[in-house]
């Protein structure tokens, strides 16, 4: 009985702290949803209704077919035609135009007889990601049309026909990447950052001293701090899943039980990371800065939510490997999107368990040192 | 090893704490009688907070022995923690909890049985005259009230000894008087009071005081005796005469 009473008294106190402050509650419960929706809708590499202009001196069957197909796709919208290449620059400067399509003269003829018709794609290189995506989409569409056109004219198609298929994400939706990323970020934020801040607050206000003089074991104090955040993480996990299925239309194909098991392991890793930070940080400000700079920023930049890790310099790829959230995100993609089972994520589970063990040992050591 | 003695609640022998080459507390020895109000004085940096932390089990002694409430410092800190109360100079209740919630929390921390908690809280509210403040958030209480509440909470579990680390810092003289009345009430109940203070008028309220200089205990006696011995009209003068020789500070 003796050990149970202080624990429940503490847990109750932690809940008061969180739910009495309307802003804290709001931030903890609403912010994850905002993050998901923001990253899911706003920061997307998908292209939709990009405005393009056409310079078409040929005006023949092939060019018309290409233009119509582009217009019909949801990616592009033909804004109009230009008559000279000189106009292009002034129009780009206005900023609304994503791409200009310039056909060579006698396009169909050249294509059918010499196989060397030319089309130039001019994009605004000041936004390289967007420009690259636009040209990729356009090239794919033009390639398809040329193929079709040549076949219809009965000439032998000389181009290689490449049929691109995106496994697990046939329509290349950004949400498939965003949802696991946001999950990793939110759990990290709530478990690591909030736990470290709440422990640092006790130190800052001097209440920690009183608790250390009391017969309550430090482990009870720390465990009771983690209970509310575990609960809030699980709530957030559920709301994020619901939002992703019903709003972002990202399905959960894998085993939910395995998914929650994975999430619990990652919650544990994040909590121990938060404890380690709180062992070092003496004030809320320091705890916030350490968690923000050393944990949140790397997760945002190096987890592949926004920038693909595969195309980073080797050093950063290596750095990305020591970020716990990345292993979690990888495993979530496998379970949630690809629908794979336990065997497929056993490596990630092993790494995460190893990290958890290491972090717990480190933070216990840090806590002991402080008490001497 | 110190032989336990029922007449004393604190017995200290050659207690020492070093941080690297710096000796914060240098072989201090003293006893505090049961039910006594013991003033533990010294200038800033004299080592009183370090000594107090060792007695509370917050810090390990480098050498020497001490018995607190019959338990050995450094070996049986759990036993000590169950039998002492502690209130620090920094106000240490939870500001965003209500008065009764703070009381409830500490009652829980000290393992007071659920059935007794309500009764204890009511008794405490009554002795403080806080019956109307039960649902007030601590942050909206005046400083003097907060200190009184913090003291009451620190002895919620009827400890054998209560350690007060500059409990009246930043409080106006009238509130300080009221606070000392609470201290006398606690002493009347048999709780030993171990208090550090900067206010020399408060030193006169103690049964006995010790003055630490440079990590050592320079004098230890009744306030009246010390005044006579050092030809001081009040404790302030005695303190100045002793602290003048300090190297640190």
Contacts between the chains, C-beta under 8 A, distances in Angstrom:
chain1	res1	chain2	res2	distance
A	1	B	111	7.8
A	1	B	113	7.8
A	2	B	111	4.7
A	5	B	108	5.1
A	5	B	111	5.6
A	5	B	112	7.9
A	5	B	114	7.1
A	6	B	108	5.3
A	6	B	109	4.9
A	6	B	110	7.9
A	6	B	111	6.4
A	8	B	108	7.0
A	9	B	104	6.9
A	9	B	105	5.2
A	9	B	107	7.6
A	9	B	108	2.6
A	9	B	109	6.2
A	10	B	105	7.5
A	10	B	108	7.4
A	10	B	109	7.6
A	12	B	105	7.7
A	13	B	94	6.8
A	13	B	97	6.7
A	13	B	101	7.5
A	13	B	105	5.2
A	16	B	96	7.3
A	16	B	97	5.9
A	16	B	101	6.7
A	17	B	94	7.9
A	17	B	96	6.5
A	20	B	96	6.3
A	21	B	96	7.2
A	205	B	90	7.4
A	205	B	92	7.2
A	205	B	95	7.6
A	206	B	88	5.8
A	206	B	90	3.4
A	206	B	91	7.0
A	206	B	92	4.7
A	207	B	92	5.1
A	207	B	93	7.6
A	207	B	94	6.4
A	209	B	58	7.4
A	209	B	86	7.7
A	209	B	88	5.5
A	209	B	90	7.5
A	209	B	92	6.7
A	210	B	86	6.2
A	210	B	87	7.8
A	210	B	88	6.7
A	210	B	92	4.6
A	210	B	154	7.9
A	211	B	109	7.3
A	212	B	58	5.9
A	213	B	56	5.1
A	213	B	57	7.2
A	213	B	58	6.3
A	213	B	81	6.3
A	213	B	84	7.1
A	213	B	86	4.0
A	213	B	163	7.8
A	214	B	81	6.2
A	214	B	86	7.9
A	214	B	106	7.9
A	214	B	109	4.9
A	214	B	110	6.6
A	215	B	78	6.3
A	215	B	81	4.2
A	215	B	82	4.6
A	215	B	109	7.7
A	215	B	110	6.9
A	215	B	111	7.2
A	216	B	109	5.3
A	371	B	58	7.7
A	372	B	59	7.6
A	372	B	60	5.9
